[in-house]
Amino acid sequence: MPRIVILFMFVEMLFSPAMQYWSARQRYEFKYKALTVVTVTMSLANPLLGLLAVHLTEEKGIARILSASLVNAVFGLAFYCLNFARGKTFYQAQYWKFALGFNIPLIPHYLAQMVLSQSDRLMIGKMFGETPVAIYGLACSLGMVMAFVTGSINNSFIPWTYQQCDRQAYDELGRKSNLLVLFVGGIALLPAIAAPEIVYCMAPSAYRDAIWIIPPIALSNYIVFLYSLFANVEFYFEENKFVMAASCMAAAANLVLNFLCMPRFGYIAAAYTTVICYVLLAVGHYLFMKRILRKNGVQGTIYPIRTMVLFTAALTGVMLGIQLLYPYPAVRYGVVVVAAVGLFIKRKAVLAFVKSITKEKKV
């Protein structure tokens, strides 16, 4: 990489955490107005500056990288100064000790997350060439839209989760999580249902095979949200070594499954091995969470796991079945309309069902 790119990368790494700290506090205190303004402003500034930079320079790739990095660095610098002005303290031993002690053991966890998110494309490129990598990358990029939504939901849910754990209001936490799981599962269905149309609008016909990758990518994002619920509890009790162990095992399984399955079933199999590994990750976090809860004298698992398992199984079946209807858009959207009408007609029964699962006892 050019030195200027590396320099900007380190500048961004230096200042971006300041905004992340500020954002985390806004979420924890439920102050979303300022956070929304800043987020929307950055979301507009990034592409606008990128378009300007690309049009004004010959090195368009580098211009796009530097423009994105510059936006993050400038906003980060502003919050860097704001945090220092408000804090008036550079070194606070208690906070430094806690932050380093808590997060240094998590480095393998974050590296494992990188393996889970990037190894598919690297192995596809090695086995099948650049064209399948581009197709797979397009599907992953489209799936990132959903990842942004689910990530935002989880980030907003974390402060409330910690507050309920402080109050030992575990029943309330379980009930609200049920609703969120249903909501995120519904969001996951949207890109899977409209995959052919999304790819048609976003890419040329050479990327047509991406439609078969979008459903498992969407399902993976849903499962990521699911295991995040369990990991949040682990983080609350400061048991991060279990988080590290689960992530490393899932990353190792992903490498092995890709090596075994892709030569036999093709590069699309990478999307399904990722789903399997995220399921393993979710199961691992669930088991570790149960152990941590017992260790801290909490009975049960907090979350209504039976409902979560049944809903996940049903969602997986729908994700697989919807692909059979891709050649028939009229039938596909007809099913959606019929389902919507049916839900409207039976809305009282649906609301009663939702109310019943929100009252379900943890097991």
Secondary structure, DSSP 8 states (H G I E B T S, - for coil): --HHHHHHHHHHHHHHHHHHHHHHHHHHTT-HHHHHHHHHHHHHHHHHHHHHHHHH-S-HHHHHHHHHHHHHHHHHHHHHHHHHHHH--S--HHHHHHHHHHHGGGHHHHHHHHHHHHHHHHHHHHHH-HHHHHHHHHHHHHHHHHHHHHHHHHHHHHHHHHHHHHHT-HHHHHHHHHHHHHHHHHHHHHHHHTHHHHHHHHS-GGGGGGGGTHHHHHHHHHHHHHHHHHHHHHHHTT-HHHHHHHHHHHHHHHHHHHHHHHHHH-TTHHHHHHHHHHHHHHHHHHHHHHHHHHHTT--S-SS-HHHHHHHHHHHHHHHHHHGGGTT-HHHHHHHHHHHHHHHHHTHHHHHHHHHHHHT----
